[in-house]
C-alpha cells in the first residue's frame, strides 16, 4: 500500500465528488465560532466517490447523504462526517425511489 500525498488530497477530491447538490453555511454565526460547521448535500454517493481509490472514499449510497464539515481557521475544512444518510432504495417506487 502506498501512502497518499495529503497536500494534493483536496485538489484530487474536486474531480471525484459527484452529485453534490448544495453547500450551506451560516456565515454570521460561523465567523464568531458559535456554529463552526458547514453542510454539504449529495443526492447520491457512488462512482469515483465510492470506488475505494483516490482521496474521496465514501460508502456507496444511492439515496444520498448530508455531511457536516468542521470549519477551521479561515474557514478551512479538513474532514467531513455524515449526519443524515438516505436509505431504503426501491427503484420500483416512482417517482421517489428513496423514502422522503
C-alpha positions, 0 to 999 in steps of 0.5 A, spaced: 500 500 500 502 506 498 501 512 502 497 518 499 500 525 498 495 529 503 497 536 500 494 534 493 488 530 497 483 536 496 485 538 489 484 530 487 477 530 491 474 536 486 474 531 480 471 525 484 465 528 488 459 527 484 452 529 485 453 534 490 447 538 490 448 544 495 453 547 500 450 551 506 453 555 511 451 560 516 456 565 515 454 570 521 454 565 526 460 561 523 465 567 523 464 568 531 465 560 532 458 559 535 456 554 529 463 552 526 460 547 521 458 547 514 453 542 510 454 539 504 448 535 500 449 529 495 443 526 492 447 520 491 454 517 493 457 512 488 462 512 482 469 515 483 466 517 490 465 510 492 470 506 488 475 505 494 481 509 490 483 516 490 482 521 496 474 521 496 472 514 499 465 514 501 460 508 502 456 507 496 449 510 497 444 511 492 439 515 496 444 520 498 447 523 504 448 530 508 455 531 511 457 536 516 464 539 515 468 542 521 470 549 519 477 551 521 481 557 521 479 561 515 474 557 514 478 551 512 475 544 512 479 538 513 474 532 514 467 531 513 462 526 517 455 524 515 449 526 519 443 524 515 444 518 510 438 516 505 436 509 505 431 504 503 432 504 495 426 501 491 427 503 484 420 500 483 417 506 487 416 512 482 417 517 482 421 517 489 425 511 489 428 513 496 423 514 502 422 522 503 
